Amino acid sequence: VQAIDRSMTIAMVAGEASGDNLGASLMRQLRLKAPDIVFIGVGGSAMRGEGLDSLVDMDRLSVNGFVDPILRLPELIRILVKIRNRILGSGADCFVGIDSNFFNILLAGMLRPRGVKTVQYVSPTVWAWRSGRIRRIKRNVDLMLTLFPFEEAVYLEHGIPVAFVGHPKAAEIDPEEGIAERSAARAALLLPDDASVVAVLPGSRSSEVDTSGRDFFAAASLLKHRVDMFLVPAANDQRQAQITQLLNDYPDLEASVRVLSGDSRTAMTAADVVLANSGTATL
């Protein structure tokens, strides 16, 4: 790809930690082609660290399940309109929605008619359920970027431009080095090689930690006599505080749980078993 010889503005919106990491990786790659590129939108610490001018707190976009978006609809609409107006006012060349499909595909539909090119990075699971949403995607999205190669066929079948880009995490993992990496991860965490270790990853969203976290820690209580250490990586400072507060309800786990600041990969590498919510961790 040739370098871009003029300054551009790209709007990006991520609504949770996994999207924040994907966005930061994409920003780094785009800067190799356009060093003077300007990024605005919504992101967390990773994207802000790459220079994103974040318009609102990313956690305000985090929704989960069916009920949460409905209960928060008035607030989400206000945020949606605010972000739309700021993006249009910036003269952005392109909008990239990163996961958070409910919010980002709506936003794309508000920007595309105004001449902003729209990209959705991470496909919703149209291939598994609610296939009718493909029509909305075709109306609102100029290009779909997918994490899995089989997703391309769904979009090609409906005449939607698509590109399989994979997941940046895939390049970080070498299956051939599994045993050596586990020993190194345990050494970094000061865990003996013969310890029984379980990584517990309830999710990066507040609602996920509140619901799945309770179930996961209840399961850990049942297993505490068979497991030496439960590792719980927190996606950010807010989730770390939330997890620590939640663990107050499980005093029997105090001696066998360690809450980590980020670094879920090290926790999973060190573990014999991973208990994870659906999301990036399961890739």
C-alpha positions as a Markdown table, in Angstrom:
| # | Residue | x | y | z |
|---|---|---|---|---|
| 1 | Val | 0.0 | 0.0 | 0.0 |
| 2 | Gln | 1.4 | 3.4 | -1.0 |
| 3 | Ala | 1.8 | 6.1 | 1.6 |
| 4 | Ile | -0.9 | 8.8 | 1.8 |
| 5 | Asp | 0.5 | 12.2 | 0.9 |
| 6 | Arg | -2.1 | 14.4 | 2.6 |
| 7 | Ser | -3.4 | 14.9 | 6.0 |
| 8 | Met | -6.6 | 12.9 | 6.8 |
| 9 | Thr | -9.1 | 12.7 | 9.6 |
| 10 | Ile | -10.4 | 9.3 | 10.5 |
| 11 | Ala | -13.2 | 8.8 | 13.1 |
| 12 | Met | -13.1 | 5.6 | 15.1 |
| 13 | Val | -15.5 | 4.4 | 17.8 |
| 14 | Ala | -14.8 | 1.5 | 20.2 |
| 15 | Gly | -17.2 | 0.7 | 23.1 |
| 16 | Glu | -15.2 | -1.8 | 25.1 |
| 17 | Ala | -11.7 | -2.9 | 26.0 |
| 18 | Ser | -11.3 | -5.5 | 23.2 |
| 19 | Gly | -12.3 | -2.9 | 20.6 |
| 20 | Asp | -10.0 | -0.4 | 22.2 |
| 21 | Asn | -7.1 | -2.8 | 21.7 |
| 22 | Leu | -8.1 | -3.5 | 18.1 |
| 23 | Gly | -8.5 | 0.2 | 17.4 |
| 24 | Ala | -5.0 | 1.0 | 18.8 |
| 25 | Ser | -3.4 | -1.7 | 16.6 |
| 26 | Leu | -5.2 | -0.3 | 13.5 |
| 27 | Met | -4.2 | 3.2 | 14.4 |
| 28 | Arg | -0.5 | 2.2 | 14.5 |
| 29 | Gln | -0.7 | 0.5 | 11.1 |
| 30 | Leu | -2.5 | 3.4 | 9.5 |
| 31 | Arg | 0.1 | 5.8 | 10.9 |
| 32 | Leu | 2.8 | 3.9 | 8.9 |
| 33 | Lys | 1.0 | 5.0 | 5.8 |
| 34 | Ala | 0.0 | 8.4 | 6.9 |
| 35 | Pro | 2.1 | 9.8 | 9.7 |
| 36 | Asp | 0.1 | 13.1 | 10.0 |
| 37 | Ile | -3.3 | 11.3 | 10.2 |
| 38 | Val | -5.7 | 12.7 | 12.8 |
| 39 | Phe | -8.0 | 10.4 | 14.8 |
| 40 | Ile | -11.1 | 11.4 | 16.6 |
| 41 | Gly | -14.0 | 9.4 | 18.1 |
| 42 | Val | -14.4 | 7.2 | 21.2 |
| 43 | Gly | -11.8 | 4.9 | 22.7 |
| 44 | Gly | -10.1 | 3.8 | 25.9 |
| 45 | Ser | -6.6 | 4.1 | 27.2 |
| 46 | Ala | -5.0 | 2.1 | 24.3 |
| 47 | Met | -6.5 | 4.3 | 21.6 |
| 48 | Arg | -5.9 | 7.5 | 23.5 |
| 49 | Gly | -2.3 | 6.4 | 23.9 |
| 50 | Glu | -2.1 | 6.3 | 20.1 |
| 51 | Gly | -3.3 | 9.9 | 19.9 |
| 52 | Leu | -7.1 | 9.5 | 19.6 |
| 53 | Asp | -9.1 | 12.6 | 20.6 |
| 54 | Ser | -11.9 | 10.8 | 22.5 |
| 55 | Leu | -15.2 | 12.6 | 22.5 |
| 56 | Val | -16.9 | 10.7 | 25.4 |
| 57 | Asp | -16.0 | 8.1 | 28.0 |
| 58 | Met | -15.9 | 4.7 | 26.3 |
| 59 | Asp | -17.6 | 3.0 | 29.2 |
| 60 | Arg | -20.8 | 5.0 | 28.4 |
| 61 | Leu | -21.2 | 2.9 | 25.1 |
| 62 | Ser | -20.8 | -0.5 | 26.8 |
| 63 | Val | -24.0 | -2.5 | 26.5 |
| 64 | Asn | -24.7 | -6.2 | 26.9 |
| 65 | Gly | -27.5 | -8.5 | 26.0 |
| 66 | Phe | -31.0 | -7.5 | 24.9 |
| 67 | Val | -32.3 | -5.5 | 27.8 |
| 68 | Asp | -29.4 | -3.2 | 28.5 |
| 69 | Pro | -29.6 | -1.3 | 25.1 |
| 70 | Ile | -33.4 | -0.9 | 25.6 |
| 71 | Leu | -33.1 | 0.5 | 29.2 |
| 72 | Arg | -30.3 | 2.9 | 28.1 |
| 73 | Leu | -31.8 | 3.9 | 24.8 |
| 74 | Pro | -32.4 | 7.6 | 25.6 |
| 75 | Glu | -28.9 | 8.0 | 26.9 |
| 76 | Leu | -27.4 | 6.2 | 23.9 |
| 77 | Ile | -29.3 | 8.3 | 21.4 |
| 78 | Arg | -28.0 | 11.5 | 23.0 |
| 79 | Ile | -24.5 | 10.2 | 22.8 |
| 80 | Leu | -25.0 | 9.0 | 19.2 |
| 81 | Val | -26.2 | 12.4 | 18.1 |
| 82 | Lys | -23.3 | 14.1 | 19.9 |
| 83 | Ile | -20.7 | 11.9 | 18.2 |
| 84 | Arg | -22.4 | 12.2 | 14.8 |
| 85 | Asn | -22.3 | 16.0 | 15.0 |
| 86 | Arg | -18.7 | 16.1 | 16.1 |
| 87 | Ile | -17.6 | 13.7 | 13.4 |
| 88 | Leu | -19.5 | 15.7 | 10.7 |
| 89 | Gly | -18.1 | 19.0 | 12.1 |
| 90 | Ser | -14.5 | 17.6 | 11.9 |
| 91 | Gly | -14.8 | 16.9 | 8.2 |
| 92 | Ala | -13.7 | 13.3 | 8.7 |
| 93 | Asp | -12.8 | 11.4 | 5.6 |
| 94 | Cys | -13.8 | 8.0 | 7.0 |
| 95 | Phe | -15.6 | 6.4 | 10.0 |
| 96 | Val | -14.4 | 3.1 | 11.4 |
| 97 | Gly | -16.8 | 1.4 | 13.9 |
| 98 | Ile | -14.9 | -1.2 | 16.0 |
| 99 | Asp | -17.2 | -4.0 | 17.2 |
| 100 | Ser | -20.0 | -2.6 | 19.3 |
| 101 | Asn | -22.2 | -3.3 | 16.3 |
| 102 | Phe | -25.5 | -2.1 | 17.8 |
| 103 | Phe | -24.2 | 1.4 | 18.2 |
| 104 | Asn | -21.7 | 1.6 | 15.4 |
| 105 | Ile | -23.9 | 0.4 | 12.6 |
| 106 | Leu | -26.6 | 2.9 | 13.6 |
| 107 | Leu | -23.9 | 5.7 | 13.6 |
| 108 | Ala | -22.7 | 4.6 | 10.2 |
| 109 | Gly | -26.2 | 5.0 | 8.9 |
| 110 | Met | -26.2 | 8.6 | 10.1 |
| 111 | Leu | -22.8 | 9.4 | 8.5 |
| 112 | Arg | -22.9 | 7.6 | 5.2 |
| 113 | Pro | -25.8 | 9.7 | 3.7 |
| 114 | Arg | -23.6 | 12.8 | 4.5 |
| 115 | Gly | -20.8 | 11.5 | 2.4 |
| 116 | Val | -18.6 | 9.9 | 5.1 |
| 117 | Lys | -17.2 | 6.5 | 4.0 |
| 118 | Thr | -18.0 | 3.9 | 6.6 |
| 119 | Val | -16.2 | 0.8 | 7.7 |
| 120 | Gln | -17.2 | -1.8 | 10.3 |
| 121 | Tyr | -14.3 | -3.6 | 11.9 |
| 122 | Val | -15.5 | -6.9 | 13.4 |
| 123 | Ser | -18.6 | -8.5 | 11.9 |
| 124 | Pro | -21.7 | -9.1 | 13.9 |
| 125 | Thr | -22.7 | -12.8 | 13.9 |
| 126 | Val | -25.1 | -12.5 | 11.0 |
| 127 | Trp | -24.0 | -16.0 | 10.0 |
| 128 | Ala | -25.4 | -17.4 | 13.2 |
| 129 | Trp | -28.5 | -15.5 | 14.0 |
| 130 | Arg | -30.7 | -12.5 | 13.0 |
| 131 | Ser | -29.5 | -12.7 | 9.4 |
| 132 | Gly | -32.0 | -10.0 | 8.6 |
| 133 | Arg | -29.6 | -7.4 | 9.9 |
| 134 | Ile | -27.5 | -8.0 | 6.7 |
| 135 | Arg | -29.9 | -5.5 | 4.9 |
| 136 | Arg | -29.1 | -2.8 | 7.4 |
| 137 | Ile | -25.4 | -3.4 | 7.1 |
| 138 | Lys | -25.7 | -3.1 | 3.3 |
| 139 | Arg | -27.5 | 0.2 | 3.7 |
| 140 | Asn | -25.0 | 1.6 | 6.2 |
| 141 | Val | -21.6 | 0.1 | 5.7 |
| 142 | Asp | -19.2 | 0.7 | 2.7 |
| 143 | Leu | -16.7 | -2.0 | 3.8 |
| 144 | Met | -16.8 | -4.8 | 6.3 |
| 145 | Leu | -13.5 | -6.0 | 7.9 |
| 146 | Thr | -13.8 | -9.6 | 9.4 |
| 147 | Leu | -11.8 | -11.5 | 11.9 |
| 148 | Phe | -12.7 | -14.9 | 10.5 |
| 149 | Pro | -12.2 | -16.0 | 6.9 |
| 150 | Phe | -15.6 | -17.9 | 6.6 |
| 151 | Glu | -17.4 | -14.6 | 7.3 |
| 152 | Glu | -16.4 | -13.2 | 3.9 |
| 153 | Ala | -18.8 | -15.5 | 2.0 |
| 154 | Val | -21.8 | -14.1 | 3.8 |
| 155 | Tyr | -21.0 | -10.5 | 2.7 |
| 156 | Leu | -20.0 | -11.4 | -0.8 |
| 157 | Glu | -23.3 | -13.3 | -1.3 |
| 158 | His | -25.1 | -10.0 | -0.5 |
| 159 | Gly | -22.8 | -7.8 | -2.6 |
| 160 | Ile | -21.2 | -6.1 | 0.4 |
| 161 | Pro | -17.5 | -5.2 | 0.0 |
| 162 | Val | -15.6 | -7.2 | 2.6 |
| 163 | Ala | -12.0 | -8.0 | 3.6 |
| 164 | Phe | -10.7 | -10.7 | 6.0 |
| 165 | Val | -8.1 | -9.1 | 8.2 |
| 166 | Gly | -7.7 | -11.6 | 11.0 |
| 167 | His | -7.1 | -10.7 | 14.6 |
| 168 | Pro | -3.8 | -9.1 | 15.8 |
| 169 | Lys | -3.7 | -11.5 | 18.7 |
| 170 | Ala | -3.1 | -14.4 | 16.3 |
| 171 | Ala | 0.4 | -13.1 | 15.5 |
| 172 | Glu | 1.3 | -13.1 | 19.2 |
| 173 | Ile | 0.7 | -16.8 | 19.8 |
| 174 | Asp | 3.0 | -19.7 | 18.8 |
| 175 | Pro | 1.4 | -23.1 | 19.6 |
| 176 | Glu | 4.8 | -24.8 | 19.2 |
| 177 | Glu | 6.1 | -22.8 | 22.2 |
| 178 | Gly | 3.2 | -23.6 | 24.6 |
| 179 | Ile | 5.0 | -25.5 | 27.4 |
| 180 | Ala | 8.0 | -23.1 | 27.5 |
| 181 | Glu | 5.6 | -20.1 | 27.4 |
| 182 | Arg | 3.6 | -21.5 | 30.3 |
| 183 | Ser | 6.7 | -21.9 | 32.4 |
| 184 | Ala | 7.8 | -18.3 | 31.5 |
| 185 | Ala | 4.3 | -16.9 | 32.3 |
| 186 | Arg | 4.3 | -18.7 | 35.7 |
| 187 | Ala | 7.7 | -17.5 | 36.5 |
| 188 | Ala | 6.6 | -13.9 | 35.7 |
| 189 | Leu | 3.7 | -14.4 | 38.1 |
| 190 | Leu | 5.8 | -16.1 | 40.8 |
| 191 | Leu | 3.8 | -19.3 | 40.5 |
| 192 | Pro | 5.4 | -22.8 | 40.7 |
| 193 | Asp | 5.4 | -25.0 | 37.7 |
| 194 | Asp | 3.4 | -27.7 | 39.5 |
| 195 | Ala | 0.7 | -25.4 | 40.8 |
| 196 | Ser | -2.9 | -25.9 | 39.6 |
| 197 | Val | -3.9 | -22.6 | 38.0 |
| 198 | Val | -7.3 | -21.4 | 36.6 |
| 199 | Ala | -7.6 | -18.1 | 34.7 |
| 200 | Val | -11.0 | -16.5 | 35.2 |
| 201 | Leu | -12.1 | -13.9 | 32.6 |
| 202 | Pro | -15.6 | -12.7 | 33.1 |
| 203 | Gly | -15.4 | -10.0 | 30.4 |
| 204 | Ser | -14.4 | -6.4 | 29.9 |
| 205 | Arg | -17.8 | -4.8 | 30.3 |
| 206 | Ser | -19.3 | -3.7 | 33.6 |
| 207 | Ser | -22.5 | -5.7 | 33.0 |
| 208 | Glu | -20.5 | -8.8 | 32.1 |
| 209 | Val | -18.4 | -8.6 | 35.3 |
| 210 | Asp | -21.6 | -8.1 | 37.4 |
| 211 | Thr | -23.4 | -11.1 | 35.9 |
| 212 | Ser | -20.8 | -13.6 | 34.7 |
| 213 | Gly | -18.4 | -12.6 | 37.4 |
| 214 | Arg | -20.8 | -13.8 | 40.1 |
| 215 | Asp | -21.3 | -17.1 | 38.4 |
| 216 | Phe | -17.6 | -17.6 | 37.8 |
| 217 | Phe | -16.6 | -16.8 | 41.4 |
| 218 | Ala | -19.3 | -19.1 | 42.7 |
| 219 | Ala | -17.8 | -21.8 | 40.6 |
| 220 | Ala | -14.4 | -21.0 | 41.9 |
| 221 | Ser | -15.7 | -21.4 | 45.5 |
| 222 | Leu | -16.7 | -24.9 | 44.6 |
| 223 | Leu | -13.3 | -25.7 | 43.2 |
| 224 | Lys | -11.1 | -23.9 | 45.7 |
| 225 | His | -9.9 | -27.1 | 47.4 |
| 226 | Arg | -8.7 | -28.5 | 44.0 |
| 227 | Val | -7.1 | -25.3 | 42.6 |
| 228 | Asp | -4.0 | -23.5 | 44.0 |
| 229 | Met | -4.5 | -20.2 | 42.3 |
| 230 | Phe | -7.3 | -18.3 | 40.4 |
| 231 | Leu | -5.9 | -15.5 | 38.2 |
| 232 | Val | -8.4 | -12.8 | 37.3 |
| 233 | Pro | -7.1 | -10.2 | 34.8 |
| 234 | Ala | -9.0 | -7.0 | 34.8 |
| 235 | Ala | -9.4 | -5.1 | 31.5 |
| 236 | Asn | -8.9 | -1.7 | 33.0 |
| 237 | Asp | -8.8 | 0.2 | 36.3 |
| 238 | Gln | -12.6 | 0.4 | 36.5 |
| 239 | Arg | -13.1 | -3.3 | 36.0 |
| 240 | Gln | -10.3 | -4.0 | 38.6 |
| 241 | Ala | -12.1 | -2.0 | 41.2 |
| 242 | Gln | -15.4 | -3.7 | 40.3 |
| 243 | Ile | -13.9 | -7.2 | 40.5 |
| 244 | Thr | -12.2 | -6.4 | 43.8 |
| 245 | Gln | -15.5 | -5.2 | 45.2 |
| 246 | Leu | -17.3 | -8.3 | 43.9 |
| 247 | Leu | -14.8 | -10.6 | 45.5 |
| 248 | Asn | -15.8 | -9.2 | 48.9 |
| 249 | Asp | -18.8 | -11.4 | 48.7 |
| 250 | Tyr | -16.5 | -14.5 | 48.4 |
| 251 | Pro | -14.2 | -14.3 | 51.5 |
| 252 | Asp | -13.4 | -18.0 | 51.1 |
| 253 | Leu | -11.5 | -17.1 | 47.9 |
| 254 | Glu | -9.2 | -14.5 | 49.5 |
| 255 | Ala | -6.1 | -16.7 | 49.7 |
| 256 | Ser | -6.5 | -18.2 | 46.3 |
| 257 | Val | -7.5 | -15.4 | 44.0 |
| 258 | Arg | -5.1 | -12.9 | 42.4 |
| 259 | Val | -6.6 | -9.9 | 40.5 |
| 260 | Leu | -4.2 | -8.8 | 37.7 |
| 261 | Ser | -4.1 | -5.4 | 36.0 |
| 262 | Gly | -4.6 | -6.3 | 32.4 |
| 263 | Asp | -2.3 | -8.9 | 30.8 |
| 264 | Ser | -5.0 | -11.5 | 30.2 |
| 265 | Arg | -2.6 | -13.3 | 27.8 |
| 266 | Thr | -0.1 | -14.0 | 30.5 |
| 267 | Ala | -2.9 | -15.3 | 32.8 |
| 268 | Met | -4.2 | -17.6 | 30.1 |
| 269 | Thr | -0.8 | -18.8 | 29.2 |
| 270 | Ala | 0.0 | -19.6 | 32.8 |
| 271 | Ala | -3.3 | -21.4 | 33.4 |
| 272 | Asp | -4.1 | -25.1 | 33.2 |
| 273 | Val | -7.8 | -24.2 | 32.5 |
| 274 | Val | -9.4 | -21.0 | 31.4 |
| 275 | Leu | -12.9 | -20.0 | 32.4 |
| 276 | Ala | -13.8 | -17.2 | 30.0 |
| 277 | Asn | -16.8 | -15.3 | 28.8 |
| 278 | Ser | -17.5 | -15.2 | 25.1 |
| 279 | Gly | -15.2 | -12.6 | 23.4 |
| 280 | Thr | -11.6 | -11.9 | 22.5 |
| 281 | Ala | -10.3 | -14.3 | 25.2 |
| 282 | Thr | -12.0 | -17.2 | 23.4 |
| 283 | Leu | -10.2 | -16.5 | 20.2 |
